[in-house]
Amino acid sequence: MTGNIVARRYAKALFALAKKAGKKAPAEYGKDLEAFAEVLEASPDLLRVFANPVIAAEDKKAVLAGVVGKLGLKPMVANFLSLLADKDRLSFVLEVSAYYRTLLDEAEGVLRGQLVTAYTLTDQRQDQIKAKLEKQSGKKLVLSFGVDPAILGGVLLKVGDKVLDASLRAQLEILKEQIKRGE
């Protein structure tokens, strides 16, 4: 089995348990799982410990207990991480967390995306754009804003697996190709 399939299965299992635990539980479990994933991202050595097959599951669980104690995770999430340690799957926590976020977004009707412009937008303009996109999509939108002077002008919008490239750079490339073809 590939890591992605393993991560999806565990994320789906935790999400199913969270839905049974109550209305707020999926979001709370998601926050705890993301907090743990952030610790692993910030400490690559810790991730290497959890991924190392030579280190015994009990030793991994001891390290895990220390991290879980400092983070103050919910008992269900702590038990879930302990199960991952028992099954030698702690190395997949980052993927599990990412897929859990996807499941949570789908359940809450949230779209995540990124809008890139050639210059920094004011907060007011960002809010206007976000509100307009939410109105068009009919869903809540979590939008991050980026700046890339290389696009020259216009916008580059990525939402989910869709990309809208309305940048001046892209339009110039299209024009360049048309000139090459003699159109």
C-alpha positions as CSV (number, residue, x, y, z in Angstrom):
1,M,0.0,0.0,0.0
2,T,1.2,3.5,-0.8
3,G,1.5,6.1,1.9
4,N,-1.3,8.1,0.4
5,I,-3.8,5.2,0.6
6,V,-2.7,4.5,4.2
7,A,-3.1,8.2,5.2
8,R,-6.6,8.4,3.6
9,R,-7.8,5.3,5.4
10,Y,-6.6,6.5,8.8
11,A,-7.9,10.1,8.2
12,K,-11.3,8.7,7.2
13,A,-11.5,6.5,10.3
14,L,-10.6,9.4,12.6
15,F,-13.2,11.6,10.8
16,A,-15.9,9.0,11.2
17,L,-15.2,8.7,14.9
18,A,-15.2,12.5,15.2
19,K,-18.6,12.7,13.5
20,K,-20.0,10.2,16.0
21,A,-18.5,12.1,19.0
22,G,-20.5,15.3,18.3
23,K,-21.0,18.3,16.2
24,K,-17.8,20.2,17.2
25,A,-15.6,17.1,17.5
26,P,-14.5,17.0,13.8
27,A,-13.1,20.5,14.0
28,E,-11.5,20.0,17.4
29,Y,-9.8,16.8,16.3
30,G,-8.6,18.5,13.2
31,K,-7.0,21.3,15.2
32,D,-5.3,18.8,17.4
33,L,-4.1,16.7,14.5
34,E,-2.8,19.9,12.8
35,A,-1.0,21.0,15.9
36,F,0.8,17.7,16.1
37,A,1.6,17.8,12.4
38,E,3.0,21.4,12.9
39,V,5.3,20.1,15.6
40,L,6.6,17.3,13.3
41,E,7.1,19.8,10.4
42,A,9.1,22.1,12.8
43,S,11.2,19.2,14.0
44,P,12.4,17.0,11.2
45,D,14.4,14.9,13.7
46,L,11.3,14.0,15.5
47,L,9.7,12.9,12.2
48,R,12.8,10.8,11.5
49,V,12.4,9.1,14.9
50,F,8.8,8.2,14.1
51,A,9.7,7.0,10.6
52,N,12.7,4.9,11.7
53,P,11.7,1.1,11.6
54,V,14.6,0.2,13.9
55,I,13.2,2.2,16.9
56,A,10.7,0.1,18.8
57,A,7.0,1.0,19.0
58,E,7.2,1.4,22.7
59,D,10.0,3.9,22.4
60,K,8.1,5.8,19.8
61,K,5.0,5.8,22.1
62,A,7.1,7.2,25.0
63,V,8.3,10.1,22.8
64,L,4.8,10.5,21.5
65,A,3.4,10.7,25.1
66,G,5.7,13.6,25.8
67,V,4.7,15.5,22.8
68,V,1.0,14.8,23.3
69,G,1.3,15.9,27.0
70,K,2.9,19.2,26.0
71,L,0.3,19.9,23.3
72,G,-2.7,18.9,25.5
73,L,-4.4,16.9,22.8
74,K,-7.9,15.4,23.1
75,P,-7.9,11.8,24.4
76,M,-9.3,10.5,21.2
77,V,-6.6,12.1,19.1
78,A,-3.9,10.9,21.5
79,N,-5.3,7.4,21.3
80,F,-5.4,7.7,17.5
81,L,-1.7,8.7,17.4
82,S,-0.8,5.9,19.8
83,L,-2.6,3.5,17.4
84,L,-0.5,4.9,14.6
85,A,2.6,4.2,16.7
86,D,1.5,0.6,17.3
87,K,1.0,0.0,13.6
88,D,4.2,1.8,12.7
89,R,2.3,4.5,10.8
90,L,3.4,7.6,12.6
91,S,5.5,8.6,9.6
92,F,2.2,9.2,7.7
93,V,0.8,11.8,10.2
94,L,1.5,14.8,7.9
95,E,-0.5,13.1,5.1
96,V,-3.2,12.0,7.5
97,S,-3.6,15.6,8.8
98,A,-3.7,17.0,5.2
99,Y,-6.4,14.6,4.1
100,Y,-8.4,15.1,7.4
101,R,-8.4,18.8,6.6
102,T,-9.8,18.0,3.1
103,L,-12.5,15.8,4.6
104,L,-13.4,18.6,7.2
105,D,-13.5,21.2,4.4
106,E,-15.9,19.1,2.3
107,A,-18.1,18.5,5.3
108,E,-18.2,22.2,6.2
109,G,-18.6,23.4,2.5
110,V,-15.3,25.2,2.6
111,L,-13.1,25.8,-0.4
112,R,-9.4,26.7,0.0
113,G,-7.5,28.7,-2.5
114,Q,-4.7,31.1,-3.3
115,L,-4.9,34.4,-5.2
116,V,-1.6,35.7,-6.6
117,T,-1.3,39.3,-7.8
118,A,1.6,41.4,-9.1
119,Y,1.5,43.7,-6.1
120,T,0.2,43.6,-2.5
121,L,-3.6,44.2,-2.2
122,T,-5.0,46.2,0.7
123,D,-7.0,44.3,3.3
124,Q,-10.2,46.0,2.1
125,R,-9.6,44.9,-1.5
126,Q,-8.8,41.3,-0.3
127,D,-12.1,41.2,1.6
128,Q,-14.0,42.5,-1.5
129,I,-12.4,39.9,-3.7
130,K,-13.1,37.1,-1.2
131,A,-16.7,38.1,-0.8
132,K,-17.3,38.2,-4.5
133,L,-15.7,34.8,-5.0
134,E,-17.8,33.3,-2.1
135,K,-20.9,34.7,-3.7
136,Q,-20.1,33.2,-7.1
137,S,-19.1,29.8,-5.6
138,G,-21.9,29.7,-3.0
139,K,-19.4,28.3,-0.5
140,K,-17.2,29.6,2.3
141,L,-13.8,30.4,0.9
142,V,-10.4,30.4,2.8
143,L,-8.2,32.4,0.5
144,S,-4.5,33.1,1.0
145,F,-3.0,36.0,-0.9
146,G,0.4,36.0,-2.5
147,V,2.5,38.4,-4.5
148,D,4.5,37.5,-7.6
149,P,5.8,40.5,-9.7
150,A,6.7,38.1,-12.5
151,I,3.0,37.8,-13.5
152,L,3.2,41.5,-14.5
153,G,-0.5,42.2,-13.9
154,G,-3.8,40.5,-13.5
155,V,-4.4,37.6,-11.2
156,L,-3.6,33.9,-10.8
157,L,-6.3,32.1,-8.8
158,K,-6.0,28.5,-7.6
159,V,-9.0,26.9,-5.9
160,G,-8.8,23.2,-5.2
161,D,-7.5,21.6,-8.4
162,K,-8.7,24.4,-10.7
163,V,-6.4,27.2,-11.9
164,L,-7.5,30.5,-13.5
165,D,-4.6,32.3,-15.0
166,A,-5.7,35.8,-15.9
167,S,-2.2,37.2,-15.6
168,L,-0.7,39.5,-18.1
169,R,2.3,37.1,-18.4
170,A,-0.1,34.3,-19.5
171,Q,-1.8,36.6,-22.0
172,L,1.5,37.7,-23.5
173,E,2.6,34.0,-23.8
174,I,-0.7,33.2,-25.7
175,L,-0.1,36.2,-28.0
176,K,3.5,35.1,-28.5
177,E,2.4,31.6,-29.6
178,Q,-0.2,33.1,-31.9
179,I,2.4,35.3,-33.6
180,K,4.7,32.3,-34.0
181,R,1.9,30.3,-35.7
182,G,1.1,33.3,-37.9
183,E,-2.5,33.8,-36.8
